[in-house]
Amino acid sequence: MIGMATRKVTLSLDASALEFAERAAKADGVSVSSWLSKAARREAVRTGYRPTTEDAQGKARGDEAELAAALEELRAQG
């Protein structure tokens, strides 16, 4: 996400969640931080969060489209 402001934060994750994130980030060719940021946005949208700013709404629509495509791919795999 080029141009997005970032903040450093400290998070505690269980070991398996971190391992999943590390493997998924590596497979996507992105940093763990980038992957977790994207995953957090996607989960927020999936669970009903709707951003209030126009810029954030555009990103959320992209996340919704990505989520729909991922679900369709999973269904096709059986």
Backbone hydrogen bonds, N-H to C=O, Kabsch-Sander energy under -0.5 kcal/mol:
donor,donor_aa,acceptor,acceptor_aa,energy
4,M,1,M,-1.3
11,L,9,V,-0.5
13,L,11,L,-0.5
18,L,14,D,-2.2
19,E,15,A,-2.2
20,F,16,S,-2.5
21,A,17,A,-2.4
22,E,18,L,-2.8
23,R,19,E,-2.5
24,A,20,F,-2.8
25,A,21,A,-2.7
26,K,22,E,-2.3
27,A,23,R,-2.4
28,D,24,A,-1.9
29,G,25,A,-1.0
29,G,26,K,-0.6
30,V,25,A,-2.4
35,W,31,S,-2.5
36,L,32,V,-2.9
37,S,33,S,-2.3
38,K,34,S,-2.2
39,A,35,W,-2.6
40,A,36,L,-2.5
41,R,37,S,-2.1
42,R,38,K,-2.6
43,E,39,A,-2.6
44,A,40,A,-2.3
45,V,41,R,-2.3
46,R,42,R,-2.6
47,T,43,E,-2.1
48,G,45,V,-1.5
49,Y,44,A,-2.8
57,Q,53,T,-2.2
58,G,54,E,-1.8
59,K,55,D,-1.7
60,A,56,A,-2.4
61,R,57,Q,-2.2
62,G,58,G,-1.8
63,D,59,K,-2.2
64,E,60,A,-2.7
65,A,61,R,-2.2
66,E,62,G,-2.3
67,L,63,D,-2.6
68,A,64,E,-2.4
69,A,65,A,-2.2
70,A,66,E,-2.4
71,L,67,L,-2.6
72,E,68,A,-2.2
73,E,69,A,-2.2
74,L,70,A,-2.4
75,R,71,L,-2.4
76,A,72,E,-2.1
77,Q,73,E,-1.4
78,G,74,L,-0.6
78,G,75,R,-0.9
